[in-house]
Amino acid sequence: MRLVVVLAALLSGVVAVVLAAMVPAAAVESSTSTVSWPPAGAAPEPTTLLLVPYRPATLDAAVPCRAITAARGRSGATTILATVLGGPAEGLSVRTTPTEGGPGEPTVDVLASGRRIPVDVPDEDCALTIRADAAGMRVTVGDPAGSPTVTVPGLAVPEVFAATTDLAGDDASGLSLEARTPAWFDNAPTAQKSGGTDGKPDTRDGRFTWGSRAAGDGSVGSLTTGWFGLPALRPGQELATSVAGRTSDGTSLTWQFGDGDRVVGSRPVVETPEPDRGYRGYAADPDQARLQDRANPQVGWRTLTLEPSAVPDGADRVRLVAVDDRTDENGWIALTGPRVVDVVPLGRWLAGRGPVLVDWAIAFAWPCTGPLPRVDGGVAQTPGAFITAPTGPADLIPGERTAAVGPIGDLLPQRWTQGADGLTLGQDSGGSFAGLSADGDLRELDTRLSSEPGRRWGRVLVPELDDLAADRYAVARTTATVPGTAGDPPPDVGGLVSAP
């Protein structure tokens, strides 16, 4: 019996060794995504295009010479085709620039990965073609098979966060961009609840914005705004103002209500105190917490509201009275004119905005959001909103930070939760959605927990992409079977090869 057991063990060992030896030789599937802009049959339309990784393996662009002629006819510099907004940086940009100091024709430049490549484009029916791959970049005007080509060996494939142009209509016809990227990243990120207001200040032109800092840190004084009409507030509406700086401890802000020319009441503008836990745990004791609050400059804008029940009966107008009696560098206040905001559950507000990205660091704390943006085939879907962890206060107190009992979101290091610089949106950290920061601004939505308004529960960031549409491109995916005996492919991404 013992001999049988020994033979069975030996046989099992031999089979395991054989199977282990076969694993490296097993075939694997390798996928590649080809992203085309514009989609077949569609006109070029500026769009987000979030590639993961940011540099594709190859990038091909075509610009008809008639588009260049149209750009030359416009005043000022014109971007004909670009993959990164706001300048070439490490992306690709084809643009015309007026000639300095003279009436000559605008120059045509290809800017790619930090390099400028001037090109001579004739006024005829031709095309400017660009090919970038691991060998470098080739720029051709005319037939790629027979026309002179400008070659820049070793130039990295440009980054791609968008596909955009200043041209429109027939002038943009024929523009195209095609990126091939390894389909390495296939996953669907994660998922929230509470209430928020979509009350953006009606102050972008500065007509109803005031502040006490303009005269310097040592200035003091008071301000009484003009009267604003006050409509009857419906259920779910509140009176709001946005503030920056301090609203207490030497500065104050007050609602003042009127009926005709008569003042009928006033209410202080109050910020709900923060609970002594969670991010307040950075301070070791209540005295340090108060010191921390005093040292925190509070430069960010935030929205403060007043419930309808606090509005005096008969009031048909409202104004704000601000007082600044502090002379230190943090002793200032800024405010906007009053406005009416709708307070709605966050889930209702998010509905219909498209996929909602929940930062991986707080995914377990807020699991109930809904559809999530895909990261599939080397391309990331553009989210309609981004839920991330709260920021902590400025920690100017020496010594160890302490973590008090609280939800998971309270225990995250600050470096994980810095919005555009965090792990999800940060380009330096390789965030899959770094293109959101490159393509526009991230506006923070005013939110609060209904049960604990002063608590820093998290943040909702809304991409403001200006004229960019979301994901207006086509993706085709191909899969090839690679035998294991061929070995691992080189770690080559957009011409950037890792050193062994």
MIDREN-446373 format. One record per residue: x, y, z of N, C-alpha, C in turn. Coordinates in steps of 0.1 Angstrom, whole numbers, plus 5000, padded with zeros to 4 digits. Each point is the difference from the previous one (the first is absolute). Layout:
residues N
XYZXYZXYZ
...
//
This chain:
residues 500
500849885000499250125000500950135000
501149995008500950125001500650024986
500349894993500750024986499050074991
498749965001499050064991499950155003
500050045012500050145004501250084995
501249945001501250064995500050024985
499549894993499950014985499050114996
498950015007499050104997500650145002
500750025011500650135003501150034989
500849914996501050024990499350044987
498949924996499350034988499450145000
499450045011499450135002501150114998
501249975006501150104999500450024986
500149884992500450014986499050084992
498749975002499050074993500050155003
500250045012500150145004501250074993
501149935000501250064994499850024985
499449904993499750014986499050114997
498950015008499150114998500650135003
500850015010500750135003500950044988
500749904994500950034989499250054988
498749954999499250044988499450135001
499850055012499350135002500750124993
501350015000500650114993499850004985
499849874995499849994985498650014996
499150025009498650014997499750124992
499149994990499650124992499250105008
500250134997499250105007499450094989
498950075004499350094991500550145002
500450074989500550145001499050084992
499550115007498950084994500650144997
499550064989500350144997498850074996
499950125005498850094996500550114991
499250024989500250114991498950105001
500450125005499050105002500150104988
498850024994499950094988499150125003
500650124996499250125001500150084987
498950044995498649985005499549864996
498949955006499549874996499650014985
499949884994499750004985498750064998
499950094990498850074996499750125008
500850035010499750125009501050114997
499550125003500950124998500950015012
501250064998500950025012499450095010
500049955013499450085011500949995012
500550115005500949995012499549915011
500849915005499549905009501149965010
499649955012500949945009500549864994
501249975003500549874995501149955010
499649935010500949965011500649874998
501250004995500849884998500749965013
500149865002500749955011500849884995
501350024998500950115004499850124991
500650125004499750124994500650014986
501149934998500750004987499649864993
499450014988499649874993501349944994
499849884995501249934994500350074987
498950044992500250074988498950114999
500350114993499150114998500150054985
498950004993499950054987499050114999
500450114993499250124999500050044985
498950054995499950054986499350145001
500650094993499550144999500050044986
498850024994499950044986500650144998
500750034989500650134998498950115000
498849964996498950114999499750045015
500149915010499850045013501150105005
501249984995501150095003499850134994
499550004987499750134993498950085008
499049925005498950075007500650065013
500949935007500650055012500950124997
500750004989500850124997499150124997
498849984996499150114998499450065012
500249945012499450055012501050095007
499550095008500950095007500649935013
501250035003500649945012500449854997
500649955011500549864999498749915000
500149894992498949914999500549855002
499349935008500349865002499249924990
500749934992499349924989499649865006
501049955008499749865006500950005012
499549945011500849995012499449895009
501049935007499649895009500150045015
500450125003500150065014499550144999
499150045009499550145000501050095007
499950134996500850105006501450004996
500449944990501450004995500549864998
501149994992500549874996500549915011
500850075010500649925011500649874995
499549895004500549874995499049944990
499150084996499049954990500450044986
499049994991500250034986499250124996
500550104993499250124996500550044986
499150024991500350064987499350135000
500750114998499450135001500750104990
499350114997500650114993500250115009
501150084998500450115008500350124991
499450125002500350124992501550035000
500450054988501450044999500350125008
501150005008500350115009500550124992
499450115002500450134995499850014985
499149924994499950024985498749944996
499650034987498749954995500149864993
501249945002500149874993499149895005
499949894992499149895003500449945014
499049965008500249945013500849874998
500949985009500849875000499249895004
500349884996499449875004501049925007
499649975013500949925008499349875005
500849905001499649885007500850005013
499350005012500650005013499749865006
501049935004499749865005501149975011
499549955011500949965011501150095003
499750135000500950105004500950054988
499849964988500850044989499150074990
500650104993499450084989500549964987
499149964990500449964987499350094990
500750104994499450094990499849924987
498950024993499849944988499550104989
500449974988499650094989498849934992
498850075001498849944994499650084989
499949954988499550084988498550025000
499650104993498550024998499549914989
499949885003499449914990499349885007
499449914992499349895005501049895004
500450005013500949905005499649975015
500949935007499849975014501350005007
499950045013501149995009499749885008
500949905000499949885008501149995010
499649945011500949995011500049855005
501149945002500149875005501049995012
499549965011500949995012499949865005
501249945003500149875006501349985007
500449885004501149985008501350054993
500050014987501250054993500250155000
498950075002500050155000498850054993
500250124994498950074993500450034986
499049984990500250034986498950104996
500350114994499050104996500250024985
498949984992500050004986499050094994
500350084990499050084993499949954986
498849944997499849944987499949855002
500449934990499949855000501149945008
499749935011501049945009501049924992
499649944989500949914993501050074991
499750134996500950064991500450145004
499450065010500450145004501050005011
500850115000501050025011499449985014
500749945009499549975013501050065010
499550075010500850055011500049895011
501149955004500149895009500750055013
499449975011500650035013500249875008
501149934998500249875006500050015016
499449905006500149995015499050095007
499250084993499050095006498949915006
499650025012499049925007498650034993
499249905000498650014994499350105009
499350104995499450115008498949945009
499850075011498949965009498650034994
499049935003498650024995499150015011
499450125002498950025010498750054993
500150044988498950064993500350004985
498950034992500250024986499250134997
500750104996499350134999500550084989
499250104996500450094989499350145002
500650114995499350135000499150014988
500249914990499250014988498649935001
499150044991498749945001499449994986
499049924998499349984988500949954989
499950054988500849954988501550025003
500450115007501450025003500649895007
499349935009500549895007499949864993
499350004989499749874993501449944996
500149875003501249924996501049995011
499850085011501049985011499849865006
501049935004499949875006501149975009
499849925010500949955010499849865003
501149925000499849855003501149965009
499649955012501049965010499849855002
501149935001500049855003500749995014
499349935009500549995013499849865005
501049945007499849875006498850005010
499249904999498849995009500449935013
500950075007500549945013499050015011
499250115000499350035012498549984998
499549895006498649974998499449985014
499250105004499349995013498950105000
499149995010498950105002500250055014
500550135002500250045014498750005008
499950055011499049985010498750085001
499450065018498850075003499750075012
496650215013500250105010498750065003
500050085010498750055004500350135009
499150095000499950135007499350104992
500150135004499250104993501050114995
499650084990500850104995499250114993
500750114997499450114993500850024987
499450034989500750044988499950154998
500350075011499950145000501350074997
500350024987501250074996499850155002
500950085006499850145002499850074986
499050095000499850084988501050125000
501349965001501050115003501249984991
499949934989501249974992500550134994
499150104998500550134994500450105011
500049955012500450095011499050115005
498850004994499150115004499649995014
499849885006499549985013501049925009
501350055000501049945008500750115007
500249985013500750105008501049935010
501050085004501049945009500850115007
500549965012500750105008501549994999
500549914991501449984999500750094990
499250074992500650084989500950115005
499750055012500850115005501149955009
500349875000501149955008499649935012
500949925006499749925012499550085012
500650125001499750075012498750094999
499349994989498850084999498849955008
499250095005498849975007498950084994
498749975004498950084995498849924999
498950054994498749944999499450024986
499149924997499350004987498649975001
499150084994498649974999499750004985
499549884995499749994986498750074997
499750024987498750054996498949895003
498850054999498949905001499849924988
499749875003499649904989498649965003
499249984989498749955001499949865005
499149975009499949875006498749944997
500049904991498749934996499649915012
498849954999499549905010500749874997
500649945011500849884998499049885000
500249914990499249884998500649895009
499349905003500649885007501249954993
501149985008501249954994500950114996
499650135002500950114996500550065013
501250064999500750085011500650124994
500250105009500750124997501549975002
500950054990501449965001500950124996
501249995006501150094995501349925001
500950034991501349945001501050095007
500949945008500950085008501449944999
501050085002501449955002500650095011
501149955006500550065012499249965012
499950085010499449975013498750075002
499149935007498750065003499750025015
501149985008499950015014501450045006
500150015013501250035007500750134994
499250115001500550124995499550054987
499349914993499350044988498649945001
499050064994498649955001499350034987
498949934998499250024988498549985004
499250094996498649995005499050024988
498949925000498950024991499250125006
499550094992499150105004498850004991
498850005005498849994992499250135001
499350034989499250124999498749984994
499050095004498750004994499850144995
500250024987500150144995501250075005
499950125006501150075006500349965014
499249915006500149975014500849875002
501050005009500749885004499149925010
499849884997499149925008500749895008
501349994998500649895008501449984994
500849935008501449964996500349865006
500849934993500549875004501549984998
500749955009501549984997500249894990
501050024991500449894991500949915008
499549885002500749905009500649884993
501249975003500649884995499849895010
499549894996499749895009501449955006
500149995013501349955005500349864996
501349974999500449874996500149915012
499549874998500149915012501449985004
500249985013501449975005500449864998
500149964988500449864996500450014985
500449884995500350004986501250084997
500050084990501150084997500550105011
499150035009500450085011500949925009
500149864998500949925007501550044998
500350084989501350044998500650085013
499150065007500450075012499949915012
501050005008500049905011499050035011
499650135002499050035011499250124995
498950035008499250114996500750144999
501050025009500750134999500850014987
500649894996500850004987499050014988
498849945002499050014989499650154998
499850075011499750144999501150084994
501349975004501150074994500149974985
499749874997500149964986498950084992
498850025005499050074993500450154998
500650065010500450144999501150014990
500949904998501150014991499649974986
498949934998499649964987499550124992
500650044989499650124993498650004994
499449894998498649994994499950094987
500949984991500050084988498949954990
499649875002499149954990498550055001
499450014989498550045000499249895004
498950035008499149905005498650075000
499049924999498650065000499349985013
499550105006499250005012498650034997
499149935007498650024996499150035013
498850054997499150045011498649934996
499449935009498849934997498850105000
499049974992498950094998499350045014
500049905009499450035013500650125008
501350034996500750105007499850144994
499350004988499850134994498850075007
500250135004498850075007498850014991
498949995006498750014993499950144993
499550004988499850134993501350054993
501149945001501250054994499949984985
500350104992500049994986501450044994
501050025008501350034995501049965010
501349994996501049955009501450074996
500850025010501450054997500949945010
501350024999501049945008500850115007
500449995012500850095008501249935004
501250044996501349945004500850095008
500749955010500950085009501349925001
501150084998501449945001500750085010
500349955012500750075011501349945003
500549914991501349935002501050064992
501350005005501150064993501149904996
499849885003501149904997499749954986
501049924994499949964986498849914997
499549935010498849924998498750075003
500150135004498850075004499350074989
499349944991499450064989498749924997
499150064992498849934996499650044986
499549914992499550034987498649934999
499250064992498649954999499450034986
499049934997499250024988498650055003
499350054990498650045002499249885004
498850025006499249895004499349944987
499649875002499449934989499149895006
499149954992499149895005500649874993
500149895008500549884996499049895002
500049904992499249885002500849895007
499549955011500749905008499449864996
500749914994499549884996500949885005
499449885001500949895003501049984989
501249965005501149984990499749904990
499449895004499749904990499150054989
499050095003499250054990500850104991
500950075006500850104992500949924990
500549895005501049924991499249934989
498849975002499249924990500050084986
500449934990500050064987501250074996
501050015009501350074997501049904993
499649884998501049904995500749935011
501049934997500749925010500650095011
500049955012500650075011501249935005
501150075001501349945004500150025015
500249895008500250005014501549975003
500750095006501449985003500249875007
501049924995500249875005500350005015
500550115005500350005015498850005009
498850044995498850015008498949914994
500449914991499049924993499249915010
500749955010499349925010499150085009
500350125002499250095009498750054993
500050014987498950064992499749904989
499349895002499949904990498750014992
499250115001498649994994499850104989
500950044992499850104991499349964987
500449904993499449964988501049974989
499650034987501049964989501350075002
501149934997501350055002500750014986
501050094999500750014987500849884997
500149964988500849884996501450044997
500949915004501450014995500249874992
499950014987499949884992500850014987
500949904998500750014987501050114999
500550055011500950114999499450144999
498750015001499250124999499150025013
500150125006499150035011498850084996
498949965005498750084997500050125009
499550114994500050135007498850005010
500350025013499050005010499250135000
498850005004499250125002500250075013
500549935010500350055013501049915007
500750065010501149925006499850025015
499849905008499950005014501349965006
500650095009501349975006499950035015
501149975007500150025014500150155003
499750045013500150145004501550035001
500350134999501350055004500150035014
501249985006500250035014500350155002
500050055012500350135003501550024999
500550134998501450035000500649965014
500949905000500549955012501350075004
499850125007501250085004500549975014
499449895006500449965014501049895000
501150025007501149905000499549885008
500649894997499749885007499349904992
499649885006499449904993498550034997
499549974988498650004998499449885006
498850025004499249885006498849984991
499649874999498849974993498949955009
499050095002498949965008499049914993
499149945008499149904994499150084990
499749944989499150064990500049914988
499250044990499949924988501349994993
500149904991501349974993500550134994
499250084994500550124993500850095008
499849995014500750095009501549965001
500349884997501449955004500950004988
499750074989500850004988501150105001
501249974996501150104999499650114991
500450125003499750124992500449984985
501249944998500549994987499249914991
499149925006499149924991498850074996
499750125006498750064998500050144995
501050034992500250144996499450034986
498949944997499350034988500849984987
500350114993500850004988501449955002
500550005012501449955003500049875007
498849945002500049875006500349884991
499849885006500449884992499149974989
498750055000499149974989500150104988
500250125003500150114990501450054998
501049965008501350054999500849944988
500550084992500849944989501349945004
500750075010501249955005499949865006
498849975006499849885007499449894991
499850044987499449914990498549975001
499350105005498549985002499349984987
499149914999499349964988499250124994
499650095009499150114996500850135000
501350004999500850125000499550104989
499549954989499650094989498950095004
499249985011499050095004500650135004
501150005007500750125004500650074988
500549934990500550064988499050064991
498849945001498950044990499250125005
500150045013499150105005500250025015
499050075006500150025014499049905007
500349985013499249925009499350095010
498750034999499350085009499549925011
500250055013499549925011498550045003
499249905001498550025002499950035015
499150095004499650025014499249885005
500649935010499349895006500050005015
499249935006500049985015499349875003
500349955012499349885005498750055007
498949954997498750055006500049985015
500749905005499949975014501250075008
501050044993501150065007500650114990
499450114998500450104990501450045001
500650015012501450055001501149914997
499649874998501049904998500650004986
501349984999500749994987499849864995
498949974994499849864995500849964988
500250104991500749974987499750124991
500349984987499850114990499449944988
499250084993499549964987500650114990
500849954991500650084990499449984986
499650114993499349994988500950054989
500349924990500850044988499350114993
500750114998499650114991500950004988
499549954989500849974988499850104989
499350115003499850114990499449954988
500750004989499449974987500349854996
500649925009500349864997498749915002
499749924990499049905003500749885007
499249915004500649885007500049884992
501249954997500249874994499449984986
500250104992499550004986501049944991
500349875001500949934992499649864998
500749924992499649864998501249925004
499749885006501149915005499849864993
501049954994500049864995501149935007
499649885004501049925008500349874992
501349974999500549884994500849915010
499849874999500749915009500849904992
501249985005500949904993500549905011
500249884996500549905009501549994998
500750025011501550005000500549875007
500849924994500549885007501050045011
499949935011500950035011501449984997
500449924990501449984996500650134994
499150094996500550134994500650095010
499749975013500550095010499250125002
500350085011499350125003500350114990
499050084995500450114992500750115008
500850084993500750115007499050105006
500350055012499150105006500150144993
499550004987500150124992498750075000
499950125005498850085000500350134993
499550024988500150134993501450054998
500949904998501450044997500950015013
499349995012500850005012500349865005
501249964999500449865003500649995014
499549925008500649985013501449945000
500950055008501349955000500049865007
500849914995500049875007500650005014
//
